[in-house]
Amino acid sequence: MIPGERYQAAVSIGTNPTFSGRTRTVEAFVLDTTADLYGQHVALDFVARIRGQKKFESVRDLVAEIAADTERTRALLTGG
């Protein structure tokens, strides 16, 4: 990551109900990079809400929805 550079990301804020989570977490998936951000301080600017949180019947269903969310995010942020 380049300090001061802006990156596009899909962000999840919630309790991970598919895995019976109870603690609220913030998870950001930075698009189009393999940079390791663990332990780094970042700032997030929210542009739009894609969908609410829900519990999925399977991990496969969750992964498919995350992929769709990522593509919706990319389209929203690039104007496509």
N, CA, C and O atoms as a CHARMM CRD file, in Angstrom:
* protein
*
  320
    1    1 MET  N      0.84600  -1.17600   0.00000 PROA 1      0.00000
    2    1 MET  CA     0.00000   0.00000   0.00000 PROA 1      0.00000
    3    1 MET  C      0.89400   1.24300   0.00000 PROA 1      0.00000
    4    1 MET  O      1.96200   1.27000   0.61100 PROA 1      0.00000
    5    2 ILE  N      0.43000   2.23600  -0.68800 PROA 2      0.00000
    6    2 ILE  CA     1.14200   3.50200  -0.75800 PROA 2      0.00000
    7    2 ILE  C      0.46800   4.47200   0.20800 PROA 2      0.00000
    8    2 ILE  O     -0.72300   4.75100   0.06500 PROA 2      0.00000
    9    3 PRO  N      1.21700   4.99700   1.20300 PROA 3      0.00000
   10    3 PRO  CA     0.61600   5.93600   2.15300 PROA 3      0.00000
   11    3 PRO  C     -0.02600   7.11900   1.43000 PROA 3      0.00000
   12    3 PRO  O      0.57400   7.70300   0.52800 PROA 3      0.00000
   13    4 GLY  N     -1.24600   7.46600   1.83100 PROA 4      0.00000
   14    4 GLY  CA    -1.96700   8.57700   1.23900 PROA 4      0.00000
   15    4 GLY  C     -2.74100   8.22600  -0.01900 PROA 4      0.00000
   16    4 GLY  O     -3.55500   9.02200  -0.48700 PROA 4      0.00000
   17    5 GLU  N     -2.50100   7.05500  -0.57000 PROA 5      0.00000
   18    5 GLU  CA    -3.21100   6.61300  -1.77700 PROA 5      0.00000
   19    5 GLU  C     -4.61100   6.13400  -1.39900 PROA 5      0.00000
   20    5 GLU  O     -4.81100   5.59600  -0.31000 PROA 5      0.00000
   21    6 ARG  N     -5.57800   6.32700  -2.29700 PROA 6      0.00000
   22    6 ARG  CA    -6.94900   5.86000  -2.06400 PROA 6      0.00000
   23    6 ARG  C     -7.17000   4.55700  -2.82400 PROA 6      0.00000
   24    6 ARG  O     -6.74100   4.41200  -3.96900 PROA 6      0.00000
   25    7 TYR  N     -7.84000   3.62000  -2.18000 PROA 7      0.00000
   26    7 TYR  CA    -8.13000   2.32400  -2.77700 PROA 7      0.00000
   27    7 TYR  C     -9.62700   2.05700  -2.67800 PROA 7      0.00000
   28    7 TYR  O    -10.28200   2.51700  -1.74400 PROA 7      0.00000
   29    8 GLN  N    -10.15800   1.32600  -3.62400 PROA 8      0.00000
   30    8 GLN  CA   -11.56400   0.94500  -3.59100 PROA 8      0.00000
   31    8 GLN  C    -11.70900  -0.34400  -2.78800 PROA 8      0.00000
   32    8 GLN  O    -10.84600  -1.21900  -2.83800 PROA 8      0.00000
   33    9 ALA  N    -12.81300  -0.44900  -2.04800 PROA 9      0.00000
   34    9 ALA  CA   -13.02100  -1.62600  -1.21000 PROA 9      0.00000
   35    9 ALA  C    -14.50300  -1.90500  -1.02200 PROA 9      0.00000
   36    9 ALA  O    -15.33800  -1.00200  -1.07300 PROA 9      0.00000
   37   10 ALA  N    -14.80200  -3.16600  -0.80700 PROA 10     0.00000
   38   10 ALA  CA   -16.12500  -3.59200  -0.35400 PROA 10     0.00000
   39   10 ALA  C    -15.98600  -3.81400   1.15300 PROA 10     0.00000
   40   10 ALA  O    -15.03300  -4.45100   1.60000 PROA 10     0.00000
   41   11 VAL  N    -16.92600  -3.29600   1.92900 PROA 11     0.00000
   42   11 VAL  CA   -16.81000  -3.34100   3.38600 PROA 11     0.00000
   43   11 VAL  C    -18.01900  -4.04300   3.98500 PROA 11     0.00000
   44   11 VAL  O    -19.15700  -3.81600   3.57500 PROA 11     0.00000
   45   12 SER  N    -17.75100  -4.89600   4.95700 PROA 12     0.00000
   46   12 SER  CA   -18.81300  -5.56100   5.70900 PROA 12     0.00000
   47   12 SER  C    -18.72800  -5.10100   7.15900 PROA 12     0.00000
   48   12 SER  O    -17.66200  -5.13400   7.77400 PROA 12     0.00000
   49   13 ILE  N    -19.86100  -4.67500   7.68900 PROA 13     0.00000
   50   13 ILE  CA   -19.94800  -4.31500   9.10200 PROA 13     0.00000
   51   13 ILE  C    -21.07200  -5.14600   9.69300 PROA 13     0.00000
   52   13 ILE  O    -22.22300  -5.02900   9.27000 PROA 13     0.00000
   53   14 GLY  N    -20.74900  -5.98100  10.66000 PROA 14     0.00000
   54   14 GLY  CA   -21.78700  -6.81400  11.25400 PROA 14     0.00000
   55   14 GLY  C    -21.21900  -7.90900  12.13100 PROA 14     0.00000
   56   14 GLY  O    -20.05500  -7.87400  12.53200 PROA 14     0.00000
   57   15 THR  N    -22.06700  -8.88400  12.42000 PROA 15     0.00000
   58   15 THR  CA   -21.72600  -9.92700  13.38800 PROA 15     0.00000
   59   15 THR  C    -21.45900 -11.29100  12.76900 PROA 15     0.00000
   60   15 THR  O    -21.30200 -12.26900  13.50000 PROA 15     0.00000
   61   16 ASN  N    -21.40300 -11.38700  11.44700 PROA 16     0.00000
   62   16 ASN  CA   -21.16700 -12.66400  10.76100 PROA 16     0.00000
   63   16 ASN  C    -22.17100 -13.74100  11.18700 PROA 16     0.00000
   64   16 ASN  O    -21.77000 -14.76900  11.73100 PROA 16     0.00000
   65   17 PRO  N    -23.46500 -13.52200  10.94900 PROA 17     0.00000
   66   17 PRO  CA   -24.48900 -14.45000  11.43100 PROA 17     0.00000
   67   17 PRO  C    -24.39500 -15.85400  10.83900 PROA 17     0.00000
   68   17 PRO  O    -24.86900 -16.80200  11.46500 PROA 17     0.00000
   69   18 THR  N    -23.81000 -16.02200   9.67300 PROA 18     0.00000
   70   18 THR  CA   -23.66500 -17.35800   9.09100 PROA 18     0.00000
   71   18 THR  C    -22.82200 -18.24100   9.99700 PROA 18     0.00000
   72   18 THR  O    -22.99400 -19.46000  10.02000 PROA 18     0.00000
   73   19 PHE  N    -21.90900 -17.62600  10.74400 PROA 19     0.00000
   74   19 PHE  CA   -21.02300 -18.36900  11.64000 PROA 19     0.00000
   75   19 PHE  C    -21.38200 -18.14500  13.10400 PROA 19     0.00000
   76   19 PHE  O    -20.54300 -18.33400  13.98500 PROA 19     0.00000
   77   20 SER  N    -22.62300 -17.74200  13.36700 PROA 20     0.00000
   78   20 SER  CA   -23.13800 -17.51000  14.72400 PROA 20     0.00000
   79   20 SER  C    -22.32400 -16.46800  15.48100 PROA 20     0.00000
   80   20 SER  O    -22.17200 -16.55700  16.69900 PROA 20     0.00000
   81   21 GLY  N    -21.80400 -15.48700  14.76100 PROA 21     0.00000
   82   21 GLY  CA   -21.02600 -14.43500  15.40500 PROA 21     0.00000
   83   21 GLY  C    -21.89800 -13.53000  16.24800 PROA 21     0.00000
   84   21 GLY  O    -23.08400 -13.36000  15.96400 PROA 21     0.00000
   85   22 ARG  N    -21.31900 -12.95300  17.27600 PROA 22     0.00000
   86   22 ARG  CA   -22.03900 -12.02200  18.14300 PROA 22     0.00000
   87   22 ARG  C    -21.32500 -10.67400  18.25000 PROA 22     0.00000
   88   22 ARG  O    -21.93600  -9.66300  18.59400 PROA 22     0.00000
   89   23 THR  N    -20.02800 -10.67400  17.95200 PROA 23     0.00000
   90   23 THR  CA   -19.24200  -9.45500  18.04400 PROA 23     0.00000
   91   23 THR  C    -19.27400  -8.72500  16.71200 PROA 23     0.00000
   92   23 THR  O    -19.03200  -9.32900  15.66700 PROA 23     0.00000
   93   24 ARG  N    -19.56700  -7.44200  16.74000 PROA 24     0.00000
   94   24 ARG  CA   -19.59400  -6.65200  15.51000 PROA 24     0.00000
   95   24 ARG  C    -18.15800  -6.42900  15.03200 PROA 24     0.00000
   96   24 ARG  O    -17.28000  -6.05900  15.81100 PROA 24     0.00000
   97   25 THR  N    -17.94200  -6.65700  13.75300 PROA 25     0.00000
   98   25 THR  CA   -16.63200  -6.45700  13.14800 PROA 25     0.00000
   99   25 THR  C    -16.76000  -5.57100  11.91200 PROA 25     0.00000
  100   25 THR  O    -17.84400  -5.41500  11.35000 PROA 25     0.00000
  101   26 VAL  N    -15.64500  -5.00300  11.50700 PROA 26     0.00000
  102   26 VAL  CA   -15.55000  -4.24400  10.26200 PROA 26     0.00000
  103   26 VAL  C    -14.49400  -4.93900   9.41700 PROA 26     0.00000
  104   26 VAL  O    -13.33500  -5.04700   9.82100 PROA 26     0.00000
  105   27 GLU  N    -14.90400  -5.41300   8.23400 PROA 27     0.00000
  106   27 GLU  CA   -13.98900  -6.10800   7.33300 PROA 27     0.00000
  107   27 GLU  C    -14.00400  -5.38500   5.99300 PROA 27     0.00000
  108   27 GLU  O    -15.06600  -5.17300   5.40700 PROA 27     0.00000
  109   28 ALA  N    -12.82500  -5.00600   5.50900 PROA 28     0.00000
  110   28 ALA  CA   -12.71600  -4.32600   4.21700 PROA 28     0.00000
  111   28 ALA  C    -11.94000  -5.21100   3.25000 PROA 28     0.00000
  112   28 ALA  O    -10.82800  -5.64700   3.55100 PROA 28     0.00000
  113   29 PHE  N    -12.53200  -5.47400   2.08700 PROA 29     0.00000
  114   29 PHE  CA   -11.87200  -6.21200   1.01800 PROA 29     0.00000
  115   29 PHE  C    -11.43400  -5.18700  -0.01900 PROA 29     0.00000
  116   29 PHE  O    -12.25300  -4.65700  -0.76900 PROA 29     0.00000
  117   30 VAL  N    -10.13600  -4.91500  -0.05200 PROA 30     0.00000
  118   30 VAL  CA    -9.60200  -3.91700  -0.97700 PROA 30     0.00000
  119   30 VAL  C     -9.55100  -4.53800  -2.36500 PROA 30     0.00000
  120   30 VAL  O     -8.95900  -5.59900  -2.56200 PROA 30     0.00000
  121   31 LEU  N    -10.17800  -3.86700  -3.32100 PROA 31     0.00000
  122   31 LEU  CA   -10.26600  -4.38800  -4.68100 PROA 31     0.00000
  123   31 LEU  C     -8.93900  -4.24500  -5.41600 PROA 31     0.00000
  124   31 LEU  O     -8.22200  -3.25700  -5.25600 PROA 31     0.00000
  125   32 ASP  N     -8.63400  -5.24600  -6.21800 PROA 32     0.00000
  126   32 ASP  CA    -7.51300  -5.18400  -7.16200 PROA 32     0.00000
  127   32 ASP  C     -6.15500  -4.95500  -6.51900 PROA 32     0.00000
  128   32 ASP  O     -5.32000  -4.24200  -7.07600 PROA 32     0.00000
  129   33 THR  N     -5.92700  -5.54500  -5.36500 PROA 33     0.00000
  130   33 THR  CA    -4.60900  -5.48900  -4.74000 PROA 33     0.00000
  131   33 THR  C     -4.39700  -6.74200  -3.90200 PROA 33     0.00000
  132   33 THR  O     -5.35300  -7.36600  -3.44000 PROA 33     0.00000
  133   34 THR  N     -3.15900  -7.09300  -3.71600 PROA 34     0.00000
  134   34 THR  CA    -2.81300  -8.21800  -2.84600 PROA 34     0.00000
  135   34 THR  C     -2.08800  -7.72000  -1.60400 PROA 34     0.00000
  136   34 THR  O     -1.48900  -8.51500  -0.87800 PROA 34     0.00000
  137   35 ALA  N     -2.13300  -6.41900  -1.35000 PROA 35     0.00000
  138   35 ALA  CA    -1.44000  -5.81900  -0.21300 PROA 35     0.00000
  139   35 ALA  C     -1.95800  -6.39500   1.10000 PROA 35     0.00000
  140   35 ALA  O     -3.15200  -6.65800   1.24100 PROA 35     0.00000
  141   36 ASP  N     -1.06300  -6.58700   2.04900 PROA 36     0.00000
  142   36 ASP  CA    -1.40400  -7.08100   3.37800 PROA 36     0.00000
  143   36 ASP  C     -1.63700  -5.88100   4.29400 PROA 36     0.00000
  144   36 ASP  O     -0.70300  -5.13900   4.59800 PROA 36     0.00000
  145   37 LEU  N     -2.87200  -5.69500   4.73000 PROA 37     0.00000
  146   37 LEU  CA    -3.22300  -4.54500   5.56300 PROA 37     0.00000
  147   37 LEU  C     -3.34600  -4.87300   7.04200 PROA 37     0.00000
  148   37 LEU  O     -3.60000  -3.98000   7.85000 PROA 37     0.00000
  149   38 TYR  N     -3.17000  -6.13700   7.41200 PROA 38     0.00000
  150   38 TYR  CA    -3.33000  -6.49300   8.81600 PROA 38     0.00000
  151   38 TYR  C     -2.35600  -5.70100   9.67000 PROA 38     0.00000
  152   38 TYR  O     -1.15800  -5.65300   9.39100 PROA 38     0.00000
  153   39 GLY  N     -2.89100  -5.07400  10.72600 PROA 39     0.00000
  154   39 GLY  CA    -2.09100  -4.27100  11.62400 PROA 39     0.00000
  155   39 GLY  C     -1.90400  -2.83500  11.17000 PROA 39     0.00000
  156   39 GLY  O     -1.28500  -2.04200  11.88000 PROA 39     0.00000
  157   40 GLN  N     -2.42300  -2.48400  10.00400 PROA 40     0.00000
  158   40 GLN  CA    -2.28600  -1.13000   9.46800 PROA 40     0.00000
  159   40 GLN  C     -3.49400  -0.28000   9.87900 PROA 40     0.00000
  160   40 GLN  O     -4.60100  -0.79300  10.04000 PROA 40     0.00000
  161   41 HSD  N     -3.26600   1.00400  10.04200 PROA 41     0.00000
  162   41 HSD  CA    -4.35800   1.94100  10.30200 PROA 41     0.00000
  163   41 HSD  C     -4.88000   2.43600   8.96000 PROA 41     0.00000
  164   41 HSD  O     -4.10600   2.85400   8.09900 PROA 41     0.00000
  165   42 VAL  N     -6.18400   2.38600   8.79200 PROA 42     0.00000
  166   42 VAL  CA    -6.79800   2.84600   7.54800 PROA 42     0.00000
  167   42 VAL  C     -7.99500   3.73100   7.88400 PROA 42     0.00000
  168   42 VAL  O     -8.53500   3.67300   8.98900 PROA 42     0.00000
  169   43 ALA  N     -8.39400   4.53700   6.92900 PROA 43     0.00000
  170   43 ALA  CA    -9.61100   5.34300   7.03800 PROA 43     0.00000
  171   43 ALA  C    -10.54500   4.89400   5.92600 PROA 43     0.00000
  172   43 ALA  O    -10.10500   4.62400   4.80800 PROA 43     0.00000
  173   44 LEU  N    -11.82600   4.81400   6.23200 PROA 44     0.00000
  174   44 LEU  CA   -12.81800   4.38200   5.25200 PROA 44     0.00000
  175   44 LEU  C    -13.79800   5.50900   4.96600 PROA 44     0.00000
  176   44 LEU  O    -14.28800   6.17000   5.88100 PROA 44     0.00000
  177   45 ASP  N    -14.07500   5.72000   3.69000 PROA 45     0.00000
  178   45 ASP  CA   -15.12600   6.63800   3.26300 PROA 45     0.00000
  179   45 ASP  C    -16.22200   5.78800   2.64100 PROA 45     0.00000
  180   45 ASP  O    -15.97900   5.09000   1.65700 PROA 45     0.00000
  181   46 PHE  N    -17.42000   5.83800   3.20100 PROA 46     0.00000
  182   46 PHE  CA   -18.51300   5.01800   2.70100 PROA 46     0.00000
  183   46 PHE  C    -19.25600   5.76200   1.60000 PROA 46     0.00000
  184   46 PHE  O    -19.56900   6.94500   1.73900 PROA 46     0.00000
  185   47 VAL  N    -19.53700   5.06000   0.50700 PROA 47     0.00000
  186   47 VAL  CA   -20.18300   5.65500  -0.65900 PROA 47     0.00000
  187   47 VAL  C    -21.64600   5.23800  -0.75100 PROA 47     0.00000
  188   47 VAL  O    -22.51300   6.07200  -1.01000 PROA 47     0.00000
  189   48 ALA  N    -21.92500   3.95800  -0.54200 PROA 48     0.00000
  190   48 ALA  CA   -23.29300   3.44900  -0.66200 PROA 48     0.00000
  191   48 ALA  C    -23.42000   2.14700   0.11500 PROA 48     0.00000
  192   48 ALA  O    -22.43200   1.46900   0.39600 PROA 48     0.00000
  193   49 ARG  N    -24.64700   1.82000   0.45000 PROA 49     0.00000
  194   49 ARG  CA   -24.93100   0.53900   1.09700 PROA 49     0.00000
  195   49 ARG  C    -25.41400  -0.42500   0.02500 PROA 49     0.00000
  196   49 ARG  O    -26.36200  -0.13200  -0.70400 PROA 49     0.00000
  197   50 ILE  N    -24.76000  -1.57000  -0.06800 PROA 50     0.00000
  198   50 ILE  CA   -25.10700  -2.56100  -1.08400 PROA 50     0.00000
  199   50 ILE  C    -26.28800  -3.41900  -0.61700 PROA 50     0.00000
  200   50 ILE  O    -27.23900  -3.63000  -1.36900 PROA 50     0.00000
  201   51 ARG  N    -26.22500  -3.90800   0.61600 PROA 51     0.00000
  202   51 ARG  CA   -27.30300  -4.74200   1.15600 PROA 51     0.00000
  203   51 ARG  C    -27.15000  -4.85700   2.66300 PROA 51     0.00000
  204   51 ARG  O    -26.11300  -4.50800   3.22800 PROA 51     0.00000
  205   52 GLY  N    -28.20000  -5.35300   3.30300 PROA 52     0.00000
  206   52 GLY  CA   -28.15000  -5.62000   4.72700 PROA 52     0.00000
  207   52 GLY  C    -27.47800  -6.95700   5.01000 PROA 52     0.00000
  208   52 GLY  O    -27.15200  -7.71700   4.09800 PROA 52     0.00000
  209   53 GLN  N    -27.28500  -7.21600   6.26900 PROA 53     0.00000
  210   53 GLN  CA   -26.65700  -8.45100   6.70500 PROA 53     0.00000
  211   53 GLN  C    -27.68600  -9.57700   6.73800 PROA 53     0.00000
  212   53 GLN  O    -28.84900  -9.35300   7.07500 PROA 53     0.00000
  213   54 LYS  N    -27.25400 -10.78900   6.38500 PROA 54     0.00000
  214   54 LYS  CA   -28.16200 -11.92500   6.49200 PROA 54     0.00000
  215   54 LYS  C    -27.38100 -13.20200   6.74000 PROA 54     0.00000
  216   54 LYS  O    -26.18100 -13.28200   6.47600 PROA 54     0.00000
  217   55 LYS  N    -28.08500 -14.19400   7.25100 PROA 55     0.00000
  218   55 LYS  CA   -27.48200 -15.49600   7.51200 PROA 55     0.00000
  219   55 LYS  C    -27.69100 -16.37400   6.28400 PROA 55     0.00000
  220   55 LYS  O    -28.80600 -16.48200   5.77300 PROA 55     0.00000
  221   56 PHE  N    -26.61900 -16.99900   5.81500 PROA 56     0.00000
  222   56 PHE  CA   -26.69000 -17.86600   4.64700 PROA 56     0.00000
  223   56 PHE  C    -26.77500 -19.32100   5.08300 PROA 56     0.00000
  224   56 PHE  O    -26.27700 -19.69700   6.14400 PROA 56     0.00000
  225   57 GLU  N    -27.41100 -20.13000   4.24900 PROA 57     0.00000
  226   57 GLU  CA   -27.58600 -21.55000   4.55100 PROA 57     0.00000
  227   57 GLU  C    -26.28400 -22.32900   4.46100 PROA 57     0.00000
  228   57 GLU  O    -26.13200 -23.36300   5.11200 PROA 57     0.00000
  229   58 SER  N    -25.34200 -21.84000   3.65700 PROA 58     0.00000
  230   58 SER  CA   -24.06900 -22.55200   3.49700 PROA 58     0.00000
  231   58 SER  C    -22.95000 -21.55700   3.22100 PROA 58     0.00000
  232   58 SER  O    -23.19300 -20.41900   2.81900 PROA 58     0.00000
  233   59 VAL  N    -21.72900 -22.00700   3.44500 PROA 59     0.00000
  234   59 VAL  CA   -20.56800 -21.18100   3.13500 PROA 59     0.00000
  235   59 VAL  C    -20.52200 -20.91200   1.63600 PROA 59     0.00000
  236   59 VAL  O    -20.14400 -19.82000   1.21100 PROA 59     0.00000
  237   60 ARG  N    -20.90100 -21.89300   0.84100 PROA 60     0.00000
  238   60 ARG  CA   -20.92000 -21.72300  -0.61900 PROA 60     0.00000
  239   60 ARG  C    -21.85100 -20.56700  -1.01100 PROA 60     0.00000
  240   60 ARG  O    -21.49900 -19.74900  -1.86100 PROA 60     0.00000
  241   61 ASP  N    -23.02900 -20.49900  -0.39500 PROA 61     0.00000
  242   61 ASP  CA   -23.96200 -19.40500  -0.67700 PROA 61     0.00000
  243   61 ASP  C    -23.37000 -18.05700  -0.25900 PROA 61     0.00000
  244   61 ASP  O    -23.51800 -17.06200  -0.96800 PROA 61     0.00000
  245   62 LEU  N    -22.70100 -18.03300   0.89400 PROA 62     0.00000
  246   62 LEU  CA   -22.05800 -16.80800   1.37400 PROA 62     0.00000
  247   62 LEU  C    -20.97300 -16.35200   0.40200 PROA 62     0.00000
  248   62 LEU  O    -20.91400 -15.17400   0.04800 PROA 62     0.00000
  249   63 VAL  N    -20.12300 -17.27000  -0.02700 PROA 63     0.00000
  250   63 VAL  CA   -19.03500 -16.93500  -0.95100 PROA 63     0.00000
  251   63 VAL  C    -19.59200 -16.39200  -2.26800 PROA 63     0.00000
  252   63 VAL  O    -19.05400 -15.43400  -2.82300 PROA 63     0.00000
  253   64 ALA  N    -20.66600 -17.00000  -2.76600 PROA 64     0.00000
  254   64 ALA  CA   -21.28900 -16.52600  -4.00600 PROA 64     0.00000
  255   64 ALA  C    -21.83600 -15.10700  -3.83200 PROA 64     0.00000
  256   64 ALA  O    -21.69300 -14.27500  -4.72800 PROA 64     0.00000
  257   65 GLU  N    -22.45600 -14.82900  -2.69400 PROA 65     0.00000
  258   65 GLU  CA   -23.00400 -13.48800  -2.45000 PROA 65     0.00000
  259   65 GLU  C    -21.89300 -12.45800  -2.28800 PROA 65     0.00000
  260   65 GLU  O    -22.02600 -11.32400  -2.74800 PROA 65     0.00000
  261   66 ILE  N    -20.79300 -12.84700  -1.63400 PROA 66     0.00000
  262   66 ILE  CA   -19.65200 -11.93900  -1.50200 PROA 66     0.00000
  263   66 ILE  C    -19.10100 -11.58800  -2.88100 PROA 66     0.00000
  264   66 ILE  O    -18.77100 -10.43100  -3.14000 PROA 66     0.00000
  265   67 ALA  N    -19.00100 -12.57300  -3.76300 PROA 67     0.00000
  266   67 ALA  CA   -18.52000 -12.31800  -5.13000 PROA 67     0.00000
  267   67 ALA  C    -19.45000 -11.34000  -5.85000 PROA 67     0.00000
  268   67 ALA  O    -18.98700 -10.42200  -6.52700 PROA 67     0.00000
  269   68 ALA  N    -20.75500 -11.53800  -5.70300 PROA 68     0.00000
  270   68 ALA  CA   -21.72600 -10.63500  -6.32700 PROA 68     0.00000
  271   68 ALA  C    -21.64100  -9.23800  -5.71000 PROA 68     0.00000
  272   68 ALA  O    -21.70400  -8.24100  -6.42900 PROA 68     0.00000
  273   69 ASP  N    -21.49900  -9.15800  -4.38600 PROA 69     0.00000
  274   69 ASP  CA   -21.35600  -7.86600  -3.70700 PROA 69     0.00000
  275   69 ASP  C    -20.11800  -7.12900  -4.20700 PROA 69     0.00000
  276   69 ASP  O    -20.15000  -5.91800  -4.42300 PROA 69     0.00000
  277   70 THR  N    -19.03600  -7.86600  -4.38600 PROA 70     0.00000
  278   70 THR  CA   -17.78700  -7.26800  -4.85800 PROA 70     0.00000
  279   70 THR  C    -17.96000  -6.68900  -6.25200 PROA 70     0.00000
  280   70 THR  O    -17.47600  -5.59300  -6.53300 PROA 70     0.00000
  281   71 GLU  N    -18.64000  -7.41200  -7.12000 PROA 71     0.00000
  282   71 GLU  CA   -18.87500  -6.90500  -8.47700 PROA 71     0.00000
  283   71 GLU  C    -19.81400  -5.70300  -8.47100 PROA 71     0.00000
  284   71 GLU  O    -19.61600  -4.76200  -9.23900 PROA 71     0.00000
  285   72 ARG  N    -20.84500  -5.72100  -7.60400 PROA 72     0.00000
  286   72 ARG  CA   -21.73300  -4.55800  -7.48100 PROA 72     0.00000
  287   72 ARG  C    -20.95000  -3.34200  -6.97100 PROA 72     0.00000
  288   72 ARG  O    -21.15300  -2.21900  -7.43300 PROA 72     0.00000
  289   73 THR  N    -20.06500  -3.58500  -6.02300 PROA 73     0.00000
  290   73 THR  CA   -19.23300  -2.51000  -5.48400 PROA 73     0.00000
  291   73 THR  C    -18.33000  -1.93600  -6.56400 PROA 73     0.00000
  292   73 THR  O    -18.23700  -0.71800  -6.72000 PROA 73     0.00000
  293   74 ARG  N    -17.66800  -2.80800  -7.30500 PROA 74     0.00000
  294   74 ARG  CA   -16.77300  -2.36900  -8.37800 PROA 74     0.00000
  295   74 ARG  C    -17.53800  -1.52100  -9.40600 PROA 74     0.00000
  296   74 ARG  O    -17.06000  -0.46700  -9.82500 PROA 74     0.00000
  297   75 ALA  N    -18.72000  -1.98500  -9.80400 PROA 75     0.00000
  298   75 ALA  CA   -19.53300  -1.25000 -10.78200 PROA 75     0.00000
  299   75 ALA  C    -19.94400   0.11300 -10.22800 PROA 75     0.00000
  300   75 ALA  O    -19.88800   1.11700 -10.93800 PROA 75     0.00000
  301   76 LEU  N    -20.35300   0.14900  -8.97600 PROA 76     0.00000
  302   76 LEU  CA   -20.76200   1.40300  -8.34800 PROA 76     0.00000
  303   76 LEU  C    -19.60400   2.40000  -8.28800 PROA 76     0.00000
  304   76 LEU  O    -19.77900   3.58100  -8.58600 PROA 76     0.00000
  305   77 LEU  N    -18.42800   1.92000  -7.90200 PROA 77     0.00000
  306   77 LEU  CA   -17.28800   2.81300  -7.71300 PROA 77     0.00000
  307   77 LEU  C    -16.62900   3.25300  -9.01600 PROA 77     0.00000
  308   77 LEU  O    -15.95300   4.28100  -9.05700 PROA 77     0.00000
  309   78 THR  N    -16.82500   2.47900 -10.07600 PROA 78     0.00000
  310   78 THR  CA   -16.21000   2.84100 -11.36000 PROA 78     0.00000
  311   78 THR  C    -17.21700   3.46100 -12.31700 PROA 78     0.00000
  312   78 THR  O    -16.86900   3.83900 -13.43600 PROA 78     0.00000
  313   79 GLY  N    -18.46300   3.56300 -11.87500 PROA 79     0.00000
  314   79 GLY  CA   -19.49100   4.15100 -12.72800 PROA 79     0.00000
  315   79 GLY  C    -19.96900   3.22100 -13.82200 PROA 79     0.00000
  316   79 GLY  O    -20.59600   3.65300 -14.79000 PROA 79     0.00000
  317   80 GLY  N    -19.66000   1.89700 -13.66000 PROA 80     0.00000
  318   80 GLY  CA   -20.04900   0.93000 -14.69800 PROA 80     0.00000
  319   80 GLY  C    -21.27600   0.28800 -14.37300 PROA 80     0.00000
  320   80 GLY  O    -21.75200  -0.55500 -15.13400 PROA 80     0.00000
